[in-house]
Amino acid sequence: MAHSNGTSGPRFRVSMLEVAKAQLRDIAVSVAESGSDAAVTTAFRNILRSLERDPREFGEPLFHYRKLKMTVRCAAAIPLYIVYAVHDEQPVVVIRRIAALSSDTP
């Protein structure tokens, strides 16, 4: 919702399922060993910023839970991939899954 002064409406409240928290911890351990933890930290901060500001424009829709009034979306911010749900009426986002994108080249 945009206000007449050009500022955006309320920020979205972002939470994570426990499984997503565990996935993020696993990624953190993995990247600490490889030395690419700064890239993951930056990507996760950018993801959170996008989810707080406008999660309905970030990423791509996958499907909709009609009874829960939530749309499930996916997005990537190299080197992370996330799956999250956005409530249709409330400023609520739930991160469901986080994965590290492969850096292997063919």
N, C-alpha and C positions, 0 to 999 in steps of 0.2 A: 504494500500500500504506500503510495507516494503522497507526501504532504505538499501543500501549496508553496512552501518555502524551498522546495526542491530536495529536502532531505528524505531519506527512506524511513519507513515505519519501524516498528519494533524489530529488534534482532531476533533471530530464531534461537531457541534453546536447543543445544546439541548434546545428546547423550550417546553412550555406546553400550551395546550388549556385552555381557561378560565374555562371550566368545570372541568378539572383535577386540576387546582389550587384551585377551591372551594372544591373539594373532599379532597385534601390534608389538607386544612384548617379545614374541618370537622373532619378528622382523628386526627389532632393535638389537637383539643378541646376535643375530646373523650378520647384520651390517656392521656391528662394532668390530667383528672379526675381520671384515673385509676393508674397513676404513672408509666406508661410504655413508657413515651415520649422519653427516651434515646434510647430505642430499635428502635423506629420509625426513629429517627434522624440518627442513625447509618445506618439503612437499606437504607434510602433515599440517604445518601451520597455514599454508596456502589453502589446503582443503578446508580446514576449520573456518578460516575467514570467509570462504565462498559459501559454506553451509550456514554460517551465521547471518550473512547478508542476503543471499537470494538462492536458496537450494533448489527452487523450481526452475531456475535458468541454468544452473550448474549441472553438468552431466546429461544423461539421456534417460528417458523413462523406459522401464522394463515392463511393469504391470501395475494394476491397481487393486487394492483390497477395498471393495465396496463397503463392507460392513464396518471395517476399521477406519474408513475414510482416509486411507493413506496410499500414496503412490510410491512405488519402489523404483529407485533410479540407480544408475551406475555412473562412475566418473573415474578419470585417471589424472594424476598429477605425477609425472615421472619422478621417482620410480614406484609410486604406489597406485593401487587400484582399489576403489571402495564401492560397496553396495550400501545404500541407505534408503530410509523411508521418510517421506515428508507428509505430515498431516494436512488434509485438505483445508481445514478451517483454523486450526491453532498454529502458532509459530513454534512447532515442535519438529525436530529432526532426530532420527535414531540411526546411528551407524550400525549396520548389521554384519558387515564383513570387510576385512582389510587384507590385501595381499600385495606382495612385492612383485613387480613386473620383472620378468627375466631380462638380464642384460646380455644374454648370449646372442651372438650374431651368427647367422648361418654361414 
